[in-house]
Amino acid sequence: MSAATTNAALRPTEPFPLPSDLSLVRRLKLLLSFSRADLSVSPVDEWQLKSALLAFLRNPPLSLSLVQDSDLSVSRLPDLQKRRRDDPVASGILYIRDLSFLHPSNRKGDDGPEKMTQEQEGEKYLQWRSSLVEKLAGIELNLKGVMYQMSVEIPAYDDFKAMKKSWEDFYASELVSIRNPVRKIAKRPDTILVRGVPSRWFAETRISSKASTLVTHTIFSALGKIRTLNISNDDEFGTSKDGTKKGLVSGLNCKVWVQFESYDDFHNAMKALCGRSLEKEGSRLKVDYEVTWDSEGFFRNAQYEPAQTKLEERDAPVHGRRKHYTSRIESDHRKRFRD
């Protein structure tokens, strides 16, 4: 069975195994925003906000008892004195990682485990997600007499249906804007961008801590047939909207552009990557990367010459008139295999 076929048949709650002992596991990520629900000007207590919200999540009616303390982060927004009364005073991120209760094998009836098709399980997951967001949106937390109201949203890069509509609308608008009377063929995307993945997980073991094109190609090939890819450092990942960083060391994260041979492979790869975290066997780290589709035409940009990022061209001669272009991070791989 091909990678594309396996990928297309992936159930929403199933992990997707990748080479190099990696796997994609389903999780729900929610962006939280806290605003004052009264006229209080008391300082924001992040610890109290987090404790009150965890208690609400773990008790009925939600009963999400498996939510860990580390799955919720709350941070006070800067310059609270300069904000208007209706502006948020704190933000947060909530991860719900254990979705085993949605799996058909855990829902037993009179005749044993209930069997659901892939489409039915997908619809059930979306219904549960919408219901949870609806229950969380607008709740009020009372912290020693100070009221806070919470709003909830799903990140755009975690909502596959919304992302698919965005690229369909994008290319539809391109056709409308073309004034040439000759009928144009509708374009479709073929490139994904994955940000915030650890460079060492895409590196050659015991050779380098920098991401290798060979290893990265092997990993993403499990999602579909690749035409070309590019890797670069992602030092901006984790920078908040106000420009502050989380203190990450340069070079730890990388971003990867992957161009697939067909739209179907691109589509299925996006569907598999959306709303999932990256895990590695033997590591407790859960990497919550961001994935989106390339709307800027990275590989079609005249400023960029990606010809030599293909694996079959990585050993092309550097002598003569033709110059060898390659990814900066691939230099360690080329040194290892130099004749």
Backbone torsions as a table, in degrees:
resi	resn	phi	psi	omega
1	MET	NA	132.7	-176.7
2	SER	-72.7	164.1	179.2
3	ALA	-62.4	-39.3	-179.3
4	ALA	-64.2	-41.1	179.8
5	THR	-66.5	-44.2	178.7
6	THR	-62.9	-41.6	-179.3
7	ASN	-63.7	-43.2	-178.1
8	ALA	-65.8	-29.3	-178.5
9	ALA	-88.9	5.9	-176.9
10	LEU	-68.7	129.2	177.0
11	ARG	-79.9	153.0	-174.3
12	PRO	-57.9	-36.0	-175.7
13	THR	-97.7	0.9	-179.0
14	GLU	-84.5	143.5	171.4
15	PRO	-74.5	151.6	178.7
16	PHE	-115.3	110.9	-177.6
17	PRO	-72.6	141.4	176.9
18	LEU	-125.0	161.6	174.9
19	PRO	-61.6	170.6	179.2
20	SER	63.8	30.6	177.0
21	ASP	62.8	26.6	178.2
22	LEU	-100.5	161.0	175.5
23	SER	-155.7	152.2	175.7
24	LEU	-102.1	125.4	-178.5
25	VAL	-122.3	140.4	-178.2
26	ARG	-68.5	139.9	171.0
27	ARG	-155.8	157.5	177.9
28	LEU	-108.5	127.8	178.0
29	LYS	-113.1	130.4	179.7
30	LEU	-125.8	134.6	175.8
31	LEU	-94.2	126.5	-176.0
32	LEU	-110.2	147.7	176.8
33	SER	-138.5	131.7	-176.6
34	PHE	-114.9	129.6	176.5
35	SER	-124.7	155.4	177.8
36	ARG	-72.6	134.5	178.4
37	ALA	-101.9	4.8	176.7
38	ASP	-140.7	-170.0	-176.9
39	LEU	-90.9	10.0	-177.8
40	SER	-65.7	146.0	176.2
41	VAL	-119.6	21.1	-179.6
42	SER	-63.8	149.2	178.0
43	PRO	-59.6	149.2	179.8
44	VAL	-79.4	125.2	177.7
45	ASP	-100.8	103.6	-175.9
46	GLU	-62.6	-40.5	-177.5
47	TRP	-65.0	-41.8	178.5
48	GLN	-65.4	-40.9	177.3
49	LEU	-59.1	-46.8	-178.7
50	LYS	-65.0	-44.3	-178.9
51	SER	-63.6	-42.0	-179.5
52	ALA	-66.3	-39.5	-179.3
53	LEU	-70.5	-39.4	177.4
54	LEU	-62.1	-40.2	178.5
55	ALA	-64.2	-38.9	179.0
56	PHE	-66.2	-39.6	-178.2
57	LEU	-69.0	-38.0	-172.6
58	ARG	-83.1	-16.5	-178.3
59	ASN	-102.7	163.2	176.5
60	PRO	-58.3	146.9	12.6
61	PRO	-88.8	-10.8	-176.5
62	LEU	-77.3	-46.1	176.4
63	SER	56.0	44.0	176.2
64	LEU	-91.1	68.5	-172.2
65	SER	-66.7	-20.3	-176.0
66	LEU	-87.7	2.4	175.6
67	VAL	-70.0	122.1	-178.9
68	GLN	-87.2	159.2	177.5
69	ASP	-57.6	-38.1	-178.0
70	SER	-71.8	-12.3	179.9
71	ASP	-82.3	-5.5	179.6
72	LEU	-127.3	128.6	174.9
73	SER	-126.6	138.2	178.6
74	VAL	-131.7	132.2	179.7
75	SER	-136.4	140.0	178.6
76	ARG	-75.7	137.7	179.1
77	LEU	-79.1	145.6	-177.9
78	PRO	-74.6	163.4	174.8
79	ASP	56.2	50.3	-178.9
80	LEU	-64.6	-29.5	-179.1
81	GLN	-67.2	-24.2	-177.4
82	LYS	-91.3	-1.3	-176.7
83	ARG	-90.1	150.0	174.6
84	ARG	-73.3	163.8	-173.8
85	ARG	-60.4	-35.1	-177.3
86	ASP	-86.0	-6.9	-179.1
87	ASP	-73.5	149.4	177.2
88	PRO	-61.2	148.3	177.7
89	VAL	-111.4	-12.5	178.6
90	ALA	-154.3	157.6	178.2
91	SER	-132.8	163.9	-179.8
92	GLY	-158.3	167.8	176.7
93	ILE	-132.8	129.5	178.9
94	LEU	-118.3	128.6	175.1
95	TYR	-112.2	132.3	171.3
96	ILE	-114.6	106.7	-169.3
97	ARG	-100.3	-31.7	-178.0
98	ASP	-91.3	103.3	179.9
99	LEU	-112.8	24.2	-177.0
100	SER	-63.0	-25.3	-179.2
101	PHE	-68.7	-14.2	177.7
102	LEU	-88.9	-11.0	-175.5
103	HIS	-73.8	136.5	-177.9
104	PRO	-55.5	-33.5	-176.9
105	SER	-67.6	-15.1	179.9
106	ASN	-98.9	6.9	179.6
107	ARG	-118.3	90.2	-173.2
108	LYS	-94.7	140.6	176.8
109	GLY	-119.8	-158.7	-178.4
110	ASP	-66.7	-30.2	-176.0
111	ASP	-105.2	26.9	178.9
112	GLY	92.5	-163.1	-176.0
113	PRO	-60.7	136.9	177.7
114	GLU	-78.2	129.7	-178.9
115	LYS	-98.1	132.1	-179.4
116	MET	-126.9	147.5	175.1
117	THR	-76.2	168.4	178.6
118	GLN	-60.2	-41.6	180.0
119	GLU	-65.6	-41.2	179.6
120	GLN	-64.8	-41.5	179.2
121	GLU	-66.8	-37.5	177.0
122	GLY	-62.9	-43.0	178.6
123	GLU	-65.5	-38.1	179.6
124	LYS	-64.0	-42.0	179.0
125	TYR	-62.8	-44.1	-179.5
126	LEU	-65.1	-38.3	177.9
127	GLN	-65.3	-44.0	178.0
128	TRP	-62.4	-41.8	-179.7
129	ARG	-62.7	-46.3	179.3
130	SER	-62.7	-39.9	179.6
131	SER	-64.8	-41.2	179.9
132	LEU	-64.9	-45.1	179.2
133	VAL	-60.8	-40.9	179.6
134	GLU	-63.8	-38.8	-179.8
135	LYS	-71.7	-32.8	-177.6
136	LEU	-82.7	-30.4	-175.8
137	ALA	-66.1	126.6	174.8
138	GLY	85.7	4.2	178.9
139	ILE	-69.0	153.0	179.5
140	GLU	-115.1	133.7	179.2
141	LEU	-110.3	126.7	-179.4
142	ASN	-100.8	110.1	-178.8
143	LEU	-111.9	92.5	179.0
144	LYS	54.3	46.4	176.6
145	GLY	90.0	-7.8	178.1
146	VAL	-100.1	124.5	-175.3
147	MET	-98.9	133.5	175.3
148	TYR	-125.0	138.4	176.6
149	GLN	-108.9	136.4	-175.2
150	MET	-111.2	137.8	171.9
151	SER	-115.8	152.7	-172.8
152	VAL	-133.4	141.8	173.1
153	GLU	-148.0	153.0	176.0
154	ILE	-92.1	129.7	179.3
155	PRO	-58.1	144.9	-178.8
156	ALA	-59.0	-35.5	-177.8
157	TYR	-76.8	-2.3	177.6
158	ASP	-107.2	-3.0	-177.5
159	ASP	-109.5	98.4	-173.6
160	PHE	-63.7	-42.5	-178.4
161	LYS	-62.0	-42.7	179.0
162	ALA	-66.4	-38.2	-179.9
163	MET	-68.3	-39.5	177.8
164	LYS	-62.8	-41.2	177.8
165	LYS	-63.8	-34.0	-178.9
166	SER	-65.2	-41.0	180.0
167	TRP	-77.7	-30.1	175.6
168	GLU	-66.2	-42.0	177.5
169	ASP	-67.0	-36.4	-178.7
170	PHE	-62.4	-49.2	-177.8
171	TYR	-75.6	-26.8	174.5
172	ALA	-66.8	-40.0	178.6
173	SER	-68.2	-30.9	176.6
174	GLU	-64.1	-39.7	178.4
175	LEU	-65.4	-39.5	-179.7
176	VAL	-66.0	-35.4	-176.0
177	SER	-77.5	-13.9	-179.2
178	ILE	-77.3	125.2	-177.8
179	ARG	-95.0	-6.8	-180.0
180	ASN	-64.5	126.5	-178.3
181	PRO	-66.0	-19.8	179.1
182	VAL	-68.7	131.5	-176.6
183	ARG	-65.6	131.5	-178.2
184	LYS	-99.2	150.4	175.9
185	ILE	-86.5	128.8	-178.1
186	ALA	-61.5	132.1	178.5
187	LYS	-88.4	156.3	175.9
188	ARG	-138.3	149.5	-176.9
189	PRO	-70.8	158.9	177.5
190	ASP	-141.3	1.3	-173.1
191	THR	-125.0	134.1	175.3
192	ILE	-110.3	156.6	175.0
193	LEU	-125.8	120.9	178.6
194	VAL	-111.3	125.5	-177.6
195	ARG	-118.7	149.2	172.7
196	GLY	81.5	29.2	176.3
197	VAL	-98.8	144.7	-177.6
198	PRO	-66.8	127.9	-179.8
199	SER	-58.9	-36.9	-175.0
200	ARG	-68.5	-24.1	177.9
201	TRP	-74.8	-16.4	179.2
202	PHE	-111.5	16.4	-179.1
203	ALA	-100.3	166.5	175.8
204	GLU	-81.6	124.3	-175.4
205	THR	-56.8	132.5	177.7
206	ARG	62.7	12.6	178.0
207	ILE	-111.3	-47.3	-176.7
208	SER	-159.9	159.7	174.8
209	SER	-97.0	0.2	179.6
210	LYS	-92.8	146.1	-177.8
211	ALA	-61.6	137.7	179.7
212	SER	-105.5	138.4	178.0
213	THR	-63.3	-38.2	-179.2
214	LEU	-62.7	-49.3	-179.3
215	VAL	-65.6	-43.5	-178.7
216	THR	-63.1	-41.0	177.8
217	HIS	-61.5	-43.3	-179.9
218	THR	-62.5	-41.5	-178.2
219	ILE	-65.9	-50.5	-175.8
220	PHE	-75.4	-16.8	176.3
221	SER	-64.3	-21.3	177.0
222	ALA	-67.0	-16.4	-179.4
223	LEU	-96.6	-13.1	-179.0
224	GLY	158.5	172.1	-178.0
225	LYS	-77.9	125.3	-172.7
226	ILE	-97.6	137.9	173.5
227	ARG	-89.0	-48.3	177.9
228	THR	-162.9	164.6	176.9
229	LEU	-150.9	165.0	179.0
230	ASN	-144.5	145.2	-179.4
231	ILE	-126.8	141.1	173.2
232	SER	-149.6	163.5	177.2
233	ASN	-64.0	152.5	-179.6
234	ASP	-129.0	64.8	-177.9
235	ASP	-72.4	-16.5	-179.8
236	GLU	-84.2	-12.1	-178.7
237	PHE	-65.6	132.6	-177.9
238	GLY	95.6	-3.6	176.3
239	THR	-75.0	128.4	-177.5
240	SER	-77.2	172.9	-177.2
241	LYS	-63.7	-27.2	-179.8
242	ASP	-87.8	6.1	174.8
243	GLY	91.9	-3.6	179.6
244	THR	-82.2	145.8	-179.1
245	LYS	-107.3	166.7	-178.4
246	LYS	-93.6	10.8	177.6
247	GLY	79.8	25.4	-179.8
248	LEU	-75.0	144.8	178.6
249	VAL	-77.6	139.9	-178.9
250	SER	-60.9	137.4	176.2
251	GLY	91.2	-4.7	-179.5
252	LEU	-71.9	-38.4	-178.9
253	ASN	-107.1	155.8	175.4
254	CYS	-137.1	161.0	174.5
255	LYS	-121.4	145.2	-172.0
256	VAL	-129.7	125.0	169.2
257	TRP	-95.5	128.1	179.7
258	VAL	-125.8	119.9	176.9
259	GLN	-103.4	123.9	-177.6
260	PHE	-95.7	158.1	-178.6
261	GLU	-68.0	-33.6	-175.1
262	SER	-132.5	159.8	177.3
263	TYR	-65.7	-37.2	-179.7
264	ASP	-61.1	-42.5	177.6
265	ASP	-64.7	-41.9	176.7
266	PHE	-60.0	-47.2	-178.0
267	HIS	-59.9	-48.0	-178.1
268	ASN	-68.9	-33.9	177.2
269	ALA	-66.2	-42.7	178.0
270	MET	-61.6	-42.1	-178.6
271	LYS	-65.0	-37.3	-179.8
272	ALA	-73.1	-36.4	-176.2
273	LEU	-80.3	-27.3	-174.5
274	CYS	-69.0	130.0	176.2
275	GLY	71.2	28.3	179.6
276	ARG	-131.8	162.0	175.7
277	SER	-115.4	157.4	179.9
278	LEU	-101.3	129.2	178.5
279	GLU	-126.6	153.8	178.1
280	LYS	-125.8	135.9	-179.7
281	GLU	-59.2	129.8	-179.5
282	GLY	90.6	-4.9	179.2
283	SER	-116.6	142.3	178.3
284	ARG	-89.8	-4.2	-178.2
285	LEU	-74.5	135.0	174.0
286	LYS	-114.6	117.5	-175.2
287	VAL	-96.0	114.9	-180.0
288	ASP	-98.5	78.4	-179.2
289	TYR	-70.6	173.8	172.8
290	GLU	-120.5	137.1	-179.7
291	VAL	-128.2	140.6	176.6
292	THR	-150.5	172.8	178.1
293	TRP	-98.1	151.1	-175.7
294	ASP	-82.7	105.1	179.3
295	SER	-94.3	-7.1	-176.3
296	GLU	-99.6	-1.0	178.4
297	GLY	65.5	56.1	-176.0
298	PHE	-54.7	-47.1	-176.6
299	PHE	-81.4	-12.1	177.3
300	ARG	-97.5	-3.1	-178.8
301	ASN	-71.6	129.3	-178.1
302	ALA	-65.2	-21.4	-179.7
303	GLN	-73.3	-16.3	-174.5
304	TYR	-115.9	136.1	-179.3
305	GLU	-120.7	92.0	-171.5
306	PRO	-92.0	9.4	-169.8
307	ALA	-53.4	-40.0	-173.1
308	GLN	-86.2	7.6	176.0
309	THR	-83.0	-11.7	176.6
310	LYS	-69.6	143.5	-176.2
311	LEU	-62.2	-36.3	-176.6
312	GLU	-71.7	-10.9	-178.4
313	GLU	-111.5	6.5	-173.8
314	ARG	-68.4	-23.5	-179.0
315	ASP	-102.7	18.8	-179.4
316	ALA	-62.0	146.4	-178.6
317	PRO	-65.4	146.2	-180.0
318	VAL	-99.0	-1.9	-179.2
319	HIS	-89.2	164.1	179.6
320	GLY	87.1	-160.3	-173.5
321	ARG	-80.6	-27.0	-175.5
322	ARG	-81.0	125.2	-178.7
323	LYS	-90.5	144.7	-178.2
324	HIS	-93.1	114.0	175.0
325	TYR	-101.4	137.0	179.3
326	THR	-155.5	169.0	177.4
327	SER	-71.1	142.8	178.5
328	ARG	-59.4	-38.5	-174.7
329	ILE	-74.7	-12.5	-178.8
330	GLU	-83.6	-6.1	-175.2
331	SER	-59.3	-35.3	179.9
332	ASP	-66.0	-35.3	179.4
333	HIS	-69.3	-40.7	-177.1
334	ARG	-66.4	-36.8	179.8
335	LYS	-63.4	-37.3	-176.6
336	ARG	-67.0	-35.9	-174.3
337	PHE	-103.4	15.7	179.6
338	ARG	-66.8	136.9	-179.6
339	ASP	-70.0	NA	NA
